[in-house]
């Protein structure tokens, strides 16, 4: 089912491109190809690479493994050079990568693809360039699958415990410390019963939530704990102060010792 994010992008798109309620194989293939182009363009953008390596502390291995990318205006030229540019533009609008007005939603952003069973089902961005107007969101995202979580394929190994982060960028910081059993929410989506069912299906017994504990995120933690409890999945909270997230912790301590300490000392929430 197309997510509500996609449905919002339907405005201004030629109705002839909306003939099917689901994306077909060709459209999914085009989405995957677009993300491959983003990954290729990242390698020639030193500013984007500097941001990921130096500002976020993400290694080249992680960049390569998760096919991180970057979107710039040169991609528009490639979109125009195909045999049927109007059809391709309509397809990319329908899949959400191009807005109804014809603009790349990720323009000026580093991009983290979201995959399920190895297939790209969306992506999240972090705007690092001022090539778009200042009112544009700094965190654009694109979701085909509303139930998608970042790194969800790690559940295939049926881990007993997984770490839940609030964003893919934070999950990448955890992965950079050699901890593979980590997932995250995507964009502005909340944790739902469908996510809990997916964890239960893969026999996850414990979820360790690593959100910074501001009043805003404490409310979200309470909701997640309540959902997980319905599926008899235990929930523990790693102690991060309100002002610190995982990225800040890992940049402060690149060795990962503090992160692992926080994870070991995670406490059961609310007696659950």
VOVEXTI-665708 format. One record per residue (C-alpha): residue number from 0; residue in three letters; x, y, z. Coordinates in steps of 0.1 Angstrom, whole numbers, plus 5000, padded with zeros to 4 digits. Layout:
<pts>
<pt NUM, "ALA", <X, Y, Z>>,
...
</pts>
This chain:
<pts>
<pt 0, "UNK", <5000, 5000, 5000>>,
<pt 1, "UNK", <5013, 5035, 4991>>,
<pt 2, "UNK", <5020, 5055, 5022>>,
<pt 3, "UNK", <5002, 5088, 5030>>,
<pt 4, "UNK", <5035, 5106, 5022>>,
<pt 5, "UNK", <5031, 5094, 4986>>,
<pt 6, "UNK", <4994, 5102, 4985>>,
<pt 7, "UNK", <5003, 5138, 4994>>,
<pt 8, "UNK", <5026, 5139, 4964>>,
<pt 9, "UNK", <4998, 5130, 4940>>,
<pt 10, "UNK", <4987, 5166, 4937>>,
<pt 11, "UNK", <4999, 5182, 4904>>,
<pt 12, "UNK", <5008, 5149, 4888>>,
<pt 13, "UNK", <4994, 5139, 4854>>,
<pt 14, "UNK", <4964, 5115, 4862>>,
<pt 15, "UNK", <4977, 5091, 4835>>,
<pt 16, "UNK", <5006, 5082, 4858>>,
<pt 17, "UNK", <4983, 5071, 4886>>,
<pt 18, "UNK", <4967, 5042, 4869>>,
<pt 19, "UNK", <4976, 5016, 4896>>,
<pt 20, "UNK", <4972, 5016, 4934>>,
<pt 21, "UNK", <5006, 4999, 4939>>,
<pt 22, "UNK", <5040, 5005, 4924>>,
<pt 23, "UNK", <5049, 4979, 4898>>,
<pt 24, "UNK", <5082, 4962, 4893>>,
<pt 25, "UNK", <5094, 4987, 4867>>,
<pt 26, "UNK", <5086, 5016, 4891>>,
<pt 27, "UNK", <5105, 4999, 4919>>,
<pt 28, "UNK", <5134, 4993, 4896>>,
<pt 29, "UNK", <5134, 5030, 4887>>,
<pt 30, "UNK", <5134, 5039, 4923>>,
<pt 31, "UNK", <5164, 5016, 4929>>,
<pt 32, "UNK", <5182, 5031, 4900>>,
<pt 33, "UNK", <5177, 5066, 4913>>,
<pt 34, "UNK", <5192, 5057, 4946>>,
<pt 35, "UNK", <5222, 5041, 4928>>,
<pt 36, "UNK", <5227, 5074, 4911>>,
<pt 37, "UNK", <5226, 5092, 4944>>,
<pt 38, "UNK", <5253, 5068, 4957>>,
<pt 39, "UNK", <5275, 5074, 4927>>,
<pt 40, "UNK", <5272, 5112, 4931>>,
<pt 41, "UNK", <5281, 5111, 4967>>,
<pt 42, "UNK", <5316, 5098, 4957>>,
<pt 43, "UNK", <5324, 5131, 4939>>,
<pt 44, "UNK", <5310, 5155, 4964>>,
<pt 45, "UNK", <5337, 5162, 4990>>,
<pt 46, "UNK", <5314, 5184, 5011>>,
<pt 47, "UNK", <5289, 5156, 5015>>,
<pt 48, "UNK", <5316, 5131, 5022>>,
<pt 49, "UNK", <5332, 5154, 5048>>,
<pt 50, "UNK", <5298, 5158, 5065>>,
<pt 51, "UNK", <5293, 5121, 5068>>,
<pt 52, "UNK", <5329, 5112, 5077>>,
<pt 53, "UNK", <5339, 5141, 5099>>,
<pt 54, "UNK", <5307, 5157, 5112>>,
<pt 55, "UNK", <5288, 5124, 5117>>,
<pt 56, "UNK", <5317, 5101, 5122>>,
<pt 57, "UNK", <5305, 5075, 5096>>,
<pt 58, "UNK", <5331, 5053, 5081>>,
<pt 59, "UNK", <5337, 5046, 5044>>,
<pt 60, "UNK", <5327, 5009, 5050>>,
<pt 61, "UNK", <5293, 5020, 5064>>,
<pt 62, "UNK", <5288, 5045, 5036>>,
<pt 63, "UNK", <5295, 5017, 5011>>,
<pt 64, "UNK", <5275, 4990, 5029>>,
<pt 65, "UNK", <5243, 5011, 5031>>,
<pt 66, "UNK", <5248, 5029, 4998>>,
<pt 67, "UNK", <5245, 5064, 5012>>,
<pt 68, "UNK", <5241, 5090, 4985>>,
<pt 69, "UNK", <5238, 5127, 4976>>,
<pt 70, "UNK", <5214, 5146, 4954>>,
<pt 71, "UNK", <5225, 5175, 4933>>,
<pt 72, "UNK", <5212, 5194, 4902>>,
<pt 73, "UNK", <5233, 5173, 4878>>,
<pt 74, "UNK", <5209, 5144, 4883>>,
<pt 75, "UNK", <5182, 5164, 4866>>,
<pt 76, "UNK", <5202, 5165, 4834>>,
<pt 77, "UNK", <5204, 5127, 4835>>,
<pt 78, "UNK", <5167, 5124, 4840>>,
<pt 79, "UNK", <5162, 5146, 4808>>,
<pt 80, "UNK", <5185, 5125, 4787>>,
<pt 81, "UNK", <5165, 5092, 4787>>,
<pt 82, "UNK", <5143, 5082, 4758>>,
<pt 83, "UNK", <5110, 5092, 4773>>,
<pt 84, "UNK", <5118, 5120, 4799>>,
<pt 85, "UNK", <5082, 5129, 4805>>,
<pt 86, "UNK", <5072, 5094, 4813>>,
<pt 87, "UNK", <5102, 5090, 4836>>,
<pt 88, "UNK", <5094, 5123, 4853>>,
<pt 89, "UNK", <5059, 5112, 4859>>,
<pt 90, "UNK", <5070, 5078, 4873>>,
<pt 91, "UNK", <5095, 5095, 4896>>,
<pt 92, "UNK", <5067, 5119, 4907>>,
<pt 93, "UNK", <5044, 5090, 4914>>,
<pt 94, "UNK", <5071, 5072, 4934>>,
<pt 95, "UNK", <5077, 5104, 4954>>,
<pt 96, "UNK", <5113, 5112, 4945>>,
<pt 97, "UNK", <5101, 5142, 4925>>,
<pt 98, "UNK", <5075, 5166, 4939>>,
<pt 99, "UNK", <5043, 5175, 4920>>,
<pt 100, "UNK", <5061, 5207, 4909>>,
<pt 101, "UNK", <5089, 5187, 4894>>,
<pt 102, "UNK", <5116, 5193, 4920>>,
<pt 103, "UNK", <5138, 5166, 4936>>,
<pt 104, "UNK", <5127, 5162, 4972>>,
<pt 105, "UNK", <5163, 5153, 4982>>,
<pt 106, "UNK", <5181, 5181, 4964>>,
<pt 107, "UNK", <5211, 5192, 4985>>,
<pt 108, "UNK", <5208, 5163, 5009>>,
<pt 109, "UNK", <5229, 5133, 5018>>,
<pt 110, "UNK", <5206, 5103, 5015>>,
<pt 111, "UNK", <5202, 5070, 5035>>,
<pt 112, "UNK", <5182, 5044, 5015>>,
<pt 113, "UNK", <5156, 5024, 5034>>,
<pt 114, "UNK", <5154, 4987, 5022>>,
<pt 115, "UNK", <5132, 4957, 5029>>,
<pt 116, "UNK", <5143, 4923, 5016>>,
<pt 117, "UNK", <5171, 4942, 4999>>,
<pt 118, "UNK", <5147, 4963, 4978>>,
<pt 119, "UNK", <5147, 5001, 4982>>,
<pt 120, "UNK", <5113, 5012, 4997>>,
<pt 121, "UNK", <5123, 5048, 5006>>,
<pt 122, "UNK", <5149, 5070, 5019>>,
<pt 123, "UNK", <5157, 5098, 5044>>,
<pt 124, "UNK", <5178, 5129, 5038>>,
<pt 125, "UNK", <5198, 5155, 5057>>,
<pt 126, "UNK", <5200, 5188, 5039>>,
<pt 127, "UNK", <5236, 5201, 5039>>,
<pt 128, "UNK", <5235, 5224, 5009>>,
<pt 129, "UNK", <5216, 5257, 5004>>,
<pt 130, "UNK", <5207, 5250, 4968>>,
<pt 131, "UNK", <5170, 5250, 4979>>,
<pt 132, "UNK", <5151, 5278, 4996>>,
<pt 133, "UNK", <5156, 5282, 5033>>,
<pt 134, "UNK", <5120, 5272, 5041>>,
<pt 135, "UNK", <5125, 5237, 5028>>,
<pt 136, "UNK", <5126, 5209, 5054>>,
<pt 137, "UNK", <5161, 5200, 5065>>,
<pt 138, "UNK", <5150, 5163, 5069>>,
<pt 139, "UNK", <5132, 5153, 5037>>,
<pt 140, "UNK", <5120, 5117, 5035>>,
<pt 141, "UNK", <5104, 5094, 5010>>,
<pt 142, "UNK", <5085, 5063, 5019>>,
<pt 143, "UNK", <5068, 5037, 4998>>,
<pt 144, "UNK", <5062, 5012, 5026>>,
<pt 145, "UNK", <5046, 5027, 5057>>,
<pt 146, "UNK", <5058, 4998, 5078>>,
<pt 147, "UNK", <5095, 5003, 5068>>,
<pt 148, "UNK", <5121, 5006, 5094>>,
<pt 149, "UNK", <5158, 5013, 5087>>,
<pt 150, "UNK", <5180, 4982, 5087>>,
<pt 151, "UNK", <5149, 4960, 5091>>,
<pt 152, "UNK", <5167, 4932, 5072>>,
<pt 153, "UNK", <5188, 4926, 5103>>,
<pt 154, "UNK", <5158, 4908, 5118>>,
<pt 155, "UNK", <5164, 4879, 5094>>,
<pt 156, "UNK", <5189, 4865, 5119>>,
<pt 157, "UNK", <5161, 4865, 5145>>,
<pt 158, "UNK", <5181, 4884, 5172>>,
<pt 159, "UNK", <5169, 4881, 5208>>,
<pt 160, "UNK", <5175, 4918, 5214>>,
<pt 161, "UNK", <5174, 4948, 5190>>,
<pt 162, "UNK", <5183, 4984, 5196>>,
<pt 163, "UNK", <5157, 5010, 5184>>,
<pt 164, "UNK", <5170, 5045, 5174>>,
<pt 165, "UNK", <5149, 5075, 5165>>,
<pt 166, "UNK", <5166, 5081, 5131>>,
<pt 167, "UNK", <5187, 5063, 5105>>,
<pt 168, "UNK", <5216, 5086, 5111>>,
<pt 169, "UNK", <5218, 5075, 5147>>,
<pt 170, "UNK", <5214, 5039, 5137>>,
<pt 171, "UNK", <5244, 5043, 5114>>,
<pt 172, "UNK", <5264, 5056, 5144>>,
<pt 173, "UNK", <5256, 5024, 5163>>,
<pt 174, "UNK", <5264, 5002, 5133>>,
<pt 175, "UNK", <5297, 5020, 5131>>,
<pt 176, "UNK", <5305, 5006, 5165>>,
<pt 177, "UNK", <5301, 4970, 5152>>,
<pt 178, "UNK", <5266, 4965, 5166>>,
<pt 179, "UNK", <5245, 4950, 5139>>,
<pt 180, "UNK", <5211, 4944, 5156>>,
<pt 181, "UNK", <5199, 4980, 5153>>,
<pt 182, "UNK", <5168, 4995, 5136>>,
<pt 183, "UNK", <5153, 5029, 5136>>,
<pt 184, "UNK", <5122, 5049, 5128>>,
<pt 185, "UNK", <5120, 5066, 5094>>,
<pt 186, "UNK", <5111, 5103, 5088>>,
<pt 187, "UNK", <5082, 5115, 5110>>,
<pt 188, "UNK", <5066, 5080, 5113>>,
<pt 189, "UNK", <5058, 5067, 5147>>,
<pt 190, "UNK", <5062, 5032, 5161>>,
<pt 191, "UNK", <5031, 5011, 5154>>,
<pt 192, "UNK", <5015, 4978, 5161>>,
<pt 193, "UNK", <5026, 4966, 5127>>,
<pt 194, "UNK", <5062, 4973, 5137>>,
<pt 195, "UNK", <5057, 4953, 5169>>,
<pt 196, "UNK", <5042, 4924, 5150>>,
<pt 197, "UNK", <5072, 4924, 5127>>,
<pt 198, "UNK", <5095, 4922, 5157>>,
<pt 199, "UNK", <5074, 4894, 5172>>,
<pt 200, "UNK", <5074, 4875, 5139>>,
<pt 201, "UNK", <5112, 4875, 5140>>,
<pt 202, "UNK", <5112, 4863, 5177>>,
<pt 203, "UNK", <5126, 4895, 5192>>,
<pt 204, "UNK", <5123, 4893, 5230>>,
<pt 205, "UNK", <5138, 4926, 5241>>,
<pt 206, "UNK", <5140, 4961, 5226>>,
<pt 207, "UNK", <5165, 4986, 5239>>,
<pt 208, "UNK", <5153, 5022, 5231>>,
<pt 209, "UNK", <5181, 5047, 5228>>,
<pt 210, "UNK", <5163, 5081, 5225>>,
<pt 211, "UNK", <5175, 5112, 5242>>,
<pt 212, "UNK", <5151, 5117, 5271>>,
<pt 213, "UNK", <5136, 5151, 5264>>,
<pt 214, "UNK", <5099, 5155, 5274>>,
<pt 215, "UNK", <5090, 5151, 5237>>,
<pt 216, "UNK", <5108, 5118, 5233>>,
<pt 217, "UNK", <5098, 5105, 5268>>,
<pt 218, "UNK", <5062, 5107, 5255>>,
<pt 219, "UNK", <5071, 5087, 5225>>,
<pt 220, "UNK", <5089, 5061, 5246>>,
<pt 221, "UNK", <5058, 5056, 5267>>,
<pt 222, "UNK", <5037, 5049, 5236>>,
<pt 223, "UNK", <5063, 5025, 5222>>,
<pt 224, "UNK", <5065, 5006, 5256>>,
<pt 225, "UNK", <5028, 5003, 5257>>,
<pt 226, "UNK", <5027, 4988, 5221>>,
<pt 227, "UNK", <5055, 4964, 5228>>,
<pt 228, "UNK", <5038, 4952, 5260>>,
<pt 229, "UNK", <5008, 4941, 5240>>,
<pt 230, "UNK", <5030, 4917, 5221>>,
<pt 231, "UNK", <5050, 4906, 5252>>,
<pt 232, "UNK", <5082, 4922, 5241>>,
<pt 233, "UNK", <5103, 4936, 5270>>,
<pt 234, "UNK", <5115, 4971, 5267>>,
<pt 235, "UNK", <5146, 4987, 5282>>,
<pt 236, "UNK", <5157, 5023, 5281>>,
<pt 237, "UNK", <5193, 5033, 5277>>,
<pt 238, "UNK", <5200, 5064, 5297>>,
<pt 239, "UNK", <5208, 5094, 5275>>,
<pt 240, "UNK", <5202, 5129, 5289>>,
<pt 241, "UNK", <5178, 5152, 5272>>,
<pt 242, "UNK", <5205, 5172, 5254>>,
<pt 243, "UNK", <5224, 5142, 5240>>,
<pt 244, "UNK", <5217, 5117, 5212>>,
<pt 245, "UNK", <5237, 5087, 5199>>,
<pt 246, "UNK", <5255, 5108, 5173>>,
<pt 247, "UNK", <5268, 5132, 5199>>,
<pt 248, "UNK", <5278, 5104, 5223>>,
<pt 249, "UNK", <5297, 5085, 5196>>,
<pt 250, "UNK", <5315, 5117, 5184>>,
<pt 251, "UNK", <5325, 5124, 5220>>,
<pt 252, "UNK", <5337, 5089, 5225>>,
<pt 253, "UNK", <5346, 5073, 5191>>,
<pt 254, "UNK", <5357, 5041, 5208>>,
<pt 255, "UNK", <5321, 5032, 5215>>,
<pt 256, "UNK", <5328, 5024, 5252>>,
<pt 257, "UNK", <5302, 5048, 5265>>,
<pt 258, "UNK", <5276, 5036, 5241>>,
<pt 259, "UNK", <5281, 5000, 5250>>,
<pt 260, "UNK", <5280, 5010, 5287>>,
<pt 261, "UNK", <5247, 5027, 5282>>,
<pt 262, "UNK", <5233, 4997, 5264>>,
<pt 263, "UNK", <5245, 4973, 5292>>,
<pt 264, "UNK", <5230, 4995, 5319>>,
<pt 265, "UNK", <5196, 4999, 5301>>,
<pt 266, "UNK", <5168, 4998, 5326>>,
<pt 267, "UNK", <5134, 4982, 5323>>,
<pt 268, "UNK", <5108, 5010, 5317>>,
<pt 269, "UNK", <5079, 5014, 5341>>,
<pt 270, "UNK", <5081, 4979, 5356>>,
<pt 271, "UNK", <5074, 4963, 5322>>,
</pts>
